Amino acid sequence: MSHNQKAAPFIRWVGGKSKLIKHLKNYVPSDFCGGNYYYEPFLGAGSLFFHLTPQKAYLSDSNKDLIECYNAIKSNPEIISEYLNQHLENNCKEYYYKMRDEYNSSKPSITKAALFIYLNKSCFNGIWRVNKKGHFNVPYGYKEPPPLPSNEDLLKISKALSNAKLVHKNYKDAVINVNEGDFVYFDPPYPPLNGTSYFTHYTKERFNRDDHAELARIAKELTKKRCLVMISNADIPYIKSLYKDSFNVYNLEVTRWIRTNGERYKVGELIITNYEV
Ligand SMILES: C[S@@+](CC[C@H](N)C(=O)[O-])C[C@H]1O[C@@H](n2cnc3c(N)ncnc32)[C@H](O)[C@@H]1O
């Protein structure tokens, strides 16, 4: 991980924006002031949060294990670091599957939070995928040694999180108390590229086209409350149609390859804002 003073994301996450930060940061509202809250209701690896490290933040995600992991790092970075050192020493294919079983049968704890990080960094492509029972089922990724965060990294992350509230919530409930002047960054799972295929499996629940329409409606409500809203999404006609009348829609100069059901699609990135950039 990073050797500079700033904390950085500690997990790999599908849809994570760390490689896009150099573009995203140009769309952050210039008049967002530290006295207001920063909201990130689809937190994932929190790339923009770690880049901005705002004074006040309300961070949330519908993935319960993810939020428990953040809270464990916030309170106990050094204990997590000790567990990660043990995982690093023992890492191999057999050990990974043994730890995956242990993870799936454990209750929330610091041990489980460390397992979350170990599995994320050692699994295939950093995918978070659970079966119908909610059990994490991603195979070993043969990344040896897995790039686990160091004690120093975890201390920086804990410090960056010290003034943040970290909550397990659906995004709709997470933005109920947003106030005028607060800045909300929505980075939802992107919509299926065709009617049925999904390329994100973060939790048992999926985020479908109706959910995207509902998110656009909520963004309009927040605009009425005079909040600053920025949204990342895929550059597809359906998404543009949801926002084109009341928002500024910008195309980022980047495209990504997305693999769905064995097919590869090239998708552009949109940034949608309710303020001028
Ligand atoms: C595209 S990822 C966010 C990536 C993040 N911006 C980053 O840089 O890593 C979308 C996130 O939304 C979460 N999510 C999916 N459905 C949700 C919902 N209904 N409410 C809140 N979070 C949700 C997923 O668990 C996932 O972490």
The ligand as an ORCA input file, in Angstrom:
! r2SCAN-3c Opt
* xyz 0 1
  C     -19.555      0.452     -7.143
  S     -19.397     -0.116     -5.474
  C     -18.754      1.315     -4.673
  C     -17.301      1.454     -4.946
  C     -16.616      2.557     -4.151
  N     -16.990      3.869     -4.590
  C     -15.111      2.390     -4.252
  O     -14.394      3.286     -4.693
  O     -14.644      1.293     -3.913
  C     -21.066     -0.188     -4.931
  C     -21.270     -0.505     -3.451
  O     -22.666     -0.389     -3.176
  C     -23.050     -1.351     -2.199
  N     -24.509     -1.530     -2.337
  C     -25.196     -2.302     -3.225
  N     -26.525     -2.121     -3.080
  C     -26.681     -1.214     -2.074
  C     -27.807     -0.596     -1.453
  N     -29.047     -0.881     -1.855
  N     -27.603      0.301     -0.467
  C     -26.339      0.591     -0.042
  N     -25.221      0.033     -0.589
  C     -25.392     -0.844     -1.597
  C     -22.195     -2.569     -2.530
  O     -22.045     -3.388     -1.381
  C     -20.880     -1.909     -3.002
  O     -19.968     -1.813     -1.937
*
